[in-house]
Amino acid sequence: MRDQRIGTRKLELEALLDGGVQAFVLVSGNLKNVDNAAIIIKALPKILKLLAENDFPFIAKVTRQSTVKIWKFKKRKKARKKVRKK
């Protein structure tokens, strides 16, 4: 997705993280689609590495320089053990 102002939209951020997604947001300014595609193609190895190394929901920013950094995340809660009553 492409959204420079996603940081100001709390409900959207929460919805993405609560939905369990791993999202990548292109935060560069008003670029042509061909330029956006070039940024994503250059960033693809970093994107794939983040996906392979992390199993929790997150939102990562992809910059004009094709840097990729996890920006927001939500750690999954560990399952609680059930206690048997005797």
Secondary structure, 3 states (H helix, E strand, C coil): CECCCHHHCHHHHHHHHHCCCEEEEECCCCCCHHHHHHHHHHHHHHHHHHHHHCCCCEEEEECCCCCEEEEEECCCCCCCCCCCCC
